[in-house]
Amino acid sequence: MTTRSLLYVTTYDRTLGHLGGAAWVDNRILNEVPKSWRMQEFVVTNVDPEPVELEVRSNKRLLAATLARMALHREPYITAKFRQSRNWTRRIVALQRAAASTNFVVTSQWPALLLALDAGIQVDVHIAHNVDYLLSELHDPLPLRALGNARRTKRAELQSLKHARKTLALSSHDRERLVAHGVDSGHLLLTAGTLSKPKIERTRQIGFIGKASWPPNQVALNSLRNEVLPAVRDVMGADAPGLIVAGRGMQDIEGLNVETMGEVDNVADFYERIDLVVIPRGSVSSGVSVKMLEALDYGVHVIAPDHLVEAVGNADGCESAASLDEITTAIVRHYREESPDVKPTRTPAPSRTTIEEFWRTVGDSRR
């Protein structure tokens, strides 16, 4: 019997949850790898012997090198910032060595796919956490807009995705976007709807956790602090809930009834202190809200826009709202202990694959 040998190439070390939701996603997927398989995990930004830099905007030398590469090679920022790294070539060689004894390759996030393509390695399945060109269109600062970064990102991303034999998007909406551009894509369901027992303790604290520098987090947190919570206070007065924010950079957040935790070593400590998570992102977004899924895992009630709930594909127990006014109403209803207006989850389409089904499919594949 042939040994199932898997190489899982991911962008960030999955113990570094403070860098964003990618660690949660990778842990959820890899926790279900059949134990009989031989698996190697390869981290693009591994610090041994020297790291491929995660962020370059705060380092003048690295930023200058990235911008120079963008100008010289007409690359988008997201590829230029990795390829300018002096350690990128070393990671290519290390990945080629790791892939030599592997018969199936999975990449997680675009930098992992980029490294595999630069190394000349065939990728069997790519897991698309986001559609990066959409994030670029929505959140690029003015200098990157002037360079046409979103257009470059879209061209490079779609070309690279078509090199993978199959792409699985975490968001159903992203899957639809990719299919429209000719990418063979399915939707990977991160949850099958089996959620933890709902939390019954009432702390009267809304929680928001995430990296402060991530643009979608900035949009959601600004809406929560500046629009939603003031409207809740107008209705509830002194009975209105407080807000606890946690995550890298969150220690600098200030506001009425806001408590900051900064980075937390154990996210359970954060969820023990709250009884509600609210995620008022805009009407257009990419990827899924990992903070929404994580909260559900801890039994904490979630209120989120319709499009975020739909993107997951199956988030039973999550209360969806179509507007900021509906989110406000849902918060008031929650703290007045009225029955939530939980909308039915859409029936999963045939293109959707659970993690268990994914690994079963991988097990039937051979090079």
C-alpha positions in Angstrom: 0.0 0.0 0.0 1.4 3.4 -1.0 2.0 5.8 1.8 0.0 9.0 1.6 2.6 11.7 1.6 1.4 15.3 2.0 3.3 18.6 1.8 1.3 21.5 3.3 2.8 24.8 2.4 1.5 27.7 4.5 2.5 31.3 4.8 2.7 31.9 8.6 3.6 29.6 11.5 0.2 28.4 12.8 1.2 29.0 16.4 1.3 32.8 15.7 -2.4 33.5 16.1 -1.7 37.2 16.7 -0.8 37.6 13.1 -4.4 37.1 12.0 -6.9 34.4 11.2 -4.7 32.3 9.0 -3.4 30.3 12.0 -7.0 29.4 13.0 -7.8 28.3 9.5 -4.7 26.1 9.1 -5.2 24.5 12.5 -8.8 23.7 11.7 -7.8 22.1 8.4 -4.7 20.2 9.7 -6.4 18.9 12.8 -8.4 16.6 10.5 -5.5 15.2 8.5 -5.8 11.4 8.8 -3.3 10.2 11.4 -2.0 7.4 9.0 -0.6 10.0 6.6 2.9 11.2 6.4 2.7 15.0 6.5 5.3 17.7 6.2 4.4 21.3 7.0 6.4 24.0 5.3 6.2 27.6 6.5 7.1 30.3 3.9 8.1 32.9 6.5 10.0 30.5 8.8 12.7 32.2 10.8 15.3 29.4 10.4 17.9 30.4 9.4 16.7 33.9 8.4 13.1 35.0 7.9 11.3 36.1 4.8 10.0 39.4 6.1 6.2 39.7 6.9 5.8 43.4 6.8 8.0 45.9 4.9 6.2 49.2 5.2 7.8 50.1 8.5 11.4 49.3 7.2 12.7 52.0 4.8 15.2 49.7 3.2 12.8 46.9 2.6 10.1 49.2 1.4 12.5 50.9 -1.0 13.6 47.5 -2.4 9.9 46.5 -2.8 9.0 49.7 -4.6 12.0 49.3 -6.9 11.0 45.8 -7.8 7.5 46.9 -8.5 8.8 49.6 -10.9 11.4 47.3 -12.6 9.3 44.2 -13.0 5.8 45.7 -12.9 4.8 43.4 -10.2 2.1 44.0 -7.5 3.1 44.9 -4.0 2.2 41.5 -2.5 4.6 39.6 -4.8 7.3 42.2 -4.9 7.6 42.4 -1.1 8.3 38.6 -0.9 10.6 38.4 -3.9 12.8 41.3 -2.8 13.7 39.3 0.3 17.3 38.1 0.3 16.0 34.8 1.8 13.3 34.1 -0.8 15.7 32.0 -2.9 16.8 30.0 0.2 13.1 29.2 0.9 12.7 28.1 -2.8 15.6 25.7 -2.4 14.3 24.4 0.9 10.8 23.9 -0.5 12.2 22.0 -3.5 14.0 19.7 -1.1 10.9 19.1 1.0 8.7 18.4 -2.1 11.1 15.8 -3.5 9.7 13.0 -1.4 6.0 14.1 -1.5 3.2 13.0 -3.7 0.6 15.7 -2.9 1.1 19.4 -2.4 -1.4 21.8 -0.8 -0.7 25.5 -0.5 -2.5 27.9 2.0 -2.7 31.6 1.1 -1.2 33.3 -1.9 2.4 33.7 -0.7 2.6 29.9 -0.3 1.3 29.4 -3.8 3.8 32.0 -5.1 6.7 30.3 -3.5 5.6 26.9 -4.9 5.4 28.4 -8.4 8.8 30.1 -8.2 10.2 26.7 -7.1 8.6 25.0 -10.1 6.4 22.7 -8.0 3.0 21.5 -9.2 0.3 22.5 -6.6 -2.5 20.0 -6.4 -4.8 22.1 -4.2 -4.6 25.8 -3.2 -6.6 27.2 -0.3 -7.5 30.8 -1.1 -8.1 32.6 2.2 -9.0 35.8 0.3 -9.2 37.3 -3.1 -6.3 39.6 -2.8 -7.1 41.8 -5.8 -10.4 42.7 -4.2 -8.6 43.7 -0.9 -6.3 45.8 -3.0 -9.1 47.5 -4.7 -10.8 48.3 -1.4 -7.9 49.2 0.8 -4.8 50.2 -1.1 -3.3 53.5 0.1 -2.9 56.3 -2.5 0.8 55.5 -3.5 -0.2 51.9 -4.5 -3.3 53.1 -6.3 -1.1 55.5 -8.3 1.1 52.5 -9.4 -2.0 50.6 -10.5 -1.4 47.9 -7.8 -5.0 46.5 -7.9 -4.8 45.9 -11.6 -1.4 44.2 -11.2 -2.6 42.2 -8.3 -5.6 40.9 -10.2 -3.5 39.8 -13.2 -0.9 38.1 -11.1 -3.3 36.4 -8.8 -5.5 34.9 -11.4 -2.5 33.7 -13.5 -1.1 32.0 -10.4 -4.4 30.4 -9.3 -4.8 28.8 -12.7 -1.5 26.9 -12.2 -3.0 25.0 -9.3 -5.0 21.9 -10.2 -7.8 22.9 -7.9 -8.5 26.0 -5.8 -10.8 25.9 -2.7 -11.9 29.3 -1.5 -12.9 29.9 2.2 -15.7 32.3 1.1 -18.6 31.3 -1.2 -18.5 34.8 -2.6 -14.8 34.5 -3.4 -15.5 31.2 -5.1 -18.1 32.9 -7.3 -15.6 35.7 -8.2 -12.8 33.2 -9.1 -15.1 31.0 -11.2 -16.2 34.1 -13.1 -12.6 34.6 -14.1 -12.0 31.0 -15.2 -10.4 29.6 -12.1 -11.5 26.0 -11.3 -12.7 26.7 -7.7 -14.8 25.2 -5.1 -15.8 26.3 -1.6 -14.2 24.8 1.5 -16.6 24.7 4.4 -14.7 25.4 7.6 -17.6 24.5 9.9 -20.3 21.8 9.5 -22.6 23.7 11.8 -21.8 21.8 15.0 -21.2 24.6 17.4 -20.2 24.7 21.1 -22.9 25.0 23.7 -24.1 28.6 23.8 -22.5 30.6 26.6 -25.1 31.6 29.2 -23.1 33.9 31.4 -24.0 37.6 30.8 -21.0 39.9 31.2 -22.6 42.7 29.3 -19.5 43.2 27.2 -19.2 43.1 23.4 -15.9 41.8 22.2 -13.8 42.5 19.1 -10.5 40.8 18.6 -8.1 41.1 15.6 -5.0 42.8 14.3 -5.6 46.6 14.4 -3.6 47.2 11.2 -5.7 44.8 9.0 -7.9 47.2 6.9 -11.1 45.1 7.2 -10.7 45.2 11.0 -10.2 48.9 10.9 -13.5 49.3 8.9 -15.5 47.0 11.2 -14.1 48.5 14.4 -14.7 52.1 13.3 -18.3 51.2 12.4 -18.8 49.5 15.7 -17.3 52.3 17.8 -18.6 55.4 15.9 -22.0 54.3 14.6 -23.4 51.1 16.1 -22.5 51.5 19.8 -23.6 55.2 20.0 -27.0 54.2 18.5 -27.2 51.4 21.1 -26.5 53.8 23.9 -29.3 56.1 22.6 -31.8 53.3 23.1 -30.4 51.6 26.2 -28.9 54.5 28.1 -26.9 53.4 31.2 -27.8 49.8 30.5 -25.8 49.8 27.3 -23.0 47.2 27.1 -19.3 48.0 27.1 -16.7 47.0 24.5 -13.5 45.0 25.0 -11.0 45.0 22.2 -8.0 42.7 21.9 -5.2 41.9 19.4 -2.0 43.3 18.1 -2.2 47.2 18.1 -5.6 47.2 19.9 -3.9 48.6 23.1 -4.0 52.0 21.4 -7.8 52.1 20.9 -9.6 54.6 23.0 -13.3 55.5 23.5 -16.3 55.6 25.8 -16.7 52.4 27.7 -13.9 50.7 25.8 -11.4 48.4 27.6 -8.3 47.3 25.8 -6.4 44.1 26.2 -3.8 44.2 23.4 -2.3 40.8 22.4 -3.6 37.9 24.5 -1.6 34.7 25.0 -4.8 32.6 25.3 -7.9 33.7 23.4 -10.1 31.8 25.9 -9.2 34.6 28.4 -10.8 37.1 26.0 -14.0 35.0 25.3 -14.5 34.4 29.0 -15.0 38.2 29.5 -17.6 38.8 26.7 -21.0 37.5 25.8 -21.4 38.9 22.3 -19.3 39.5 19.2 -20.4 42.1 16.6 -18.7 42.4 13.2 -20.1 45.3 11.2 -18.0 45.0 8.0 -19.1 46.8 4.8 -21.2 45.3 2.2 -18.2 44.1 0.1 -15.5 42.0 1.5 -13.2 39.0 0.8 -12.5 35.9 2.8 -14.4 34.9 5.9 -14.5 36.4 9.3 -12.4 34.0 11.4 -13.3 36.0 14.6 -17.0 35.0 13.9 -16.2 31.3 13.6 -13.9 31.4 16.6 -16.6 33.1 18.7 -19.1 30.4 17.8 -16.5 27.8 18.8 -16.5 29.3 22.3 -20.3 29.5 22.4 -20.4 33.3 22.2 -23.4 34.7 20.3 -22.5 36.5 17.0 -24.2 39.3 15.1 -22.8 39.9 11.6 -23.8 41.2 8.2 -25.7 38.9 5.9 -22.8 38.6 3.4 -20.4 37.4 6.1 -22.8 34.7 7.3 -23.5 33.6 3.7 -19.8 33.5 2.8 -19.1 30.8 5.4 -21.9 28.6 4.0 -23.0 27.2 7.3 -22.9 29.2 10.5 -25.9 28.0 12.4 -26.4 30.1 15.6 -25.0 33.3 14.0 -27.5 36.1 13.8 -27.3 38.0 10.5 -28.3 41.6 9.8 -28.7 43.5 6.6 -27.7 46.9 7.8 -26.1 48.9 10.7 -29.6 49.7 11.9 -30.5 46.0 12.0 -27.2 45.3 13.9 -28.1 47.9 16.5 -31.6 46.4 16.9 -30.1 42.9 17.3 -27.7 44.1 20.0 -30.5 45.7 22.0 -32.6 42.6 21.6 -29.7 40.4 22.8 -29.3 42.4 26.0 -33.0 42.6 26.7 -32.9 38.8 26.4 -35.5 38.7 23.6 -35.6 35.9 21.1 -33.0 36.5 18.3 -34.1 36.9 14.7 -31.9 34.0 13.4 -32.3 33.7 9.6 -32.1 30.3 8.0 -28.7 29.3 6.6 -28.6 28.8 2.9 -28.5 25.2 1.8 -24.9 24.3 0.7 -24.4 24.1 -3.0 -22.8 21.1 -4.7 -19.5 23.0 -5.1 -19.0 23.1 -1.4 -16.7 20.7 0.4 -16.3 20.0 4.1 -12.8 19.5 5.5 -13.5 15.8 6.1 -14.6 15.4 2.4 -11.5 17.3 1.3 -9.1 15.0 3.0 -11.0 12.0 1.8 -10.6 13.3 -1.8 -6.9 13.9 -1.2 -6.5 10.3 0.0 -7.9 9.0 -3.3 -5.5 11.1 -5.4 -2.0 10.1 -6.4 0.7 11.7 -8.5 
